[in-house]
Amino acid sequence: MITLRQLRFLVAVADTLNFSRAAETCFVTQPTLSAGIKELEERLGVMLVERTRRSVMLTPVGAEIAERARALLLDANDIERIAEAHLNVDEGDLRMGSIPTIGPYLIPAALPALRARFPRLNIYLREEMTESLIEGVMSGRLDLALIALPFDVGTLEVHPLFEDGYHLAVPEPWAEEQSASAAEELEGGKLMLLEKGHCLQRHALAAFPDRNLQQDESFAATSLTTLIAMVSEGLGITLLPNLAVDGGVVKNADVALLPLPDACPRTVVLVWRQSSARKVLFEEIGAILTEIRDDLAGN
């Protein structure tokens, strides 16, 4: 009979294309892993892996079976988590991801409340781009993720937390000299934004669907901190999420903030797999994050 151990060996080889590294990831010796792959091939009656002195590659049928094996292993992991969750839903490890324009301004403020509410929960945080976070949750690498919509999340369950509007950031001397409104500054102006791959770049350009907002193509930043530094130097203007503003992102910067009450906000949400057994826990975490957001806004 095929075993999960054999399938785990095959997936490790597919991921590494190296028997030695695959054995390390499975915490077994290389001969043990090789024997497991051979047993699986004999059981199925097909060659799964082509191995020479210089290279390792999967056969076409091996690649297809490896993908099926990956899904089976994820299901098996979920089965274990279901059992664990029914026993200790708020204990153990929690792998949570967040996009860089949300996590740094919300999670640190929320951690004391999360630790007080779930003292036996070990939260491991990762900051990644939205697409990577979605893949991480779907594959089981992450338990849940904190992202902003609109974004295609596939079959993941979506738990809305709050809407996040924008402020226009302009150089402080510029604002003092011109006494301009946000609407006047946006009219015909070009925005310095984050580089492509950050969902905020797309969300910012869509904040005013009735206006043709343009990005300054000569510059793209990798972080909000860099954007603010450029604005402080008088090099342009940008849109900042209200969450980041309330979280102190412009503290000590020579930047003036102009309100944009008519901007279309992004929606901050938690996402997780529909099969997850920790839904109740995730909803409680969501409630805490929403409460902390209100506190940051002074509501």
Secondary structure, DSSP 8 states (H G I E B T S, - for coil): ---HHHHHHHHHHHHHS-HHHHHHHHTS-HHHHHHHHHHHHHHHTS--EEE-SS-EEE-HHHHHHHHHHHHHHHHHHHHHHHHHHHH-TT-EEEEEEE-TTTHHHHHHHHHHHHHHH-TTEEEEEEE--HHHHHHHHHHTS-SEEEEEESS--TT-EEEEEEEE-EEEEEEHHHHHHH---HHHHHTT-EEEEE-TT-HHHHHHHTS-TTS--EEEEEEEESSHHHHHHHHHTTS-BEEEEHHHHHTTTTTT-SEEEEEETTS--EEEEEEE-TT-TTHHHHHHHHHHHHHHHHHHHT-
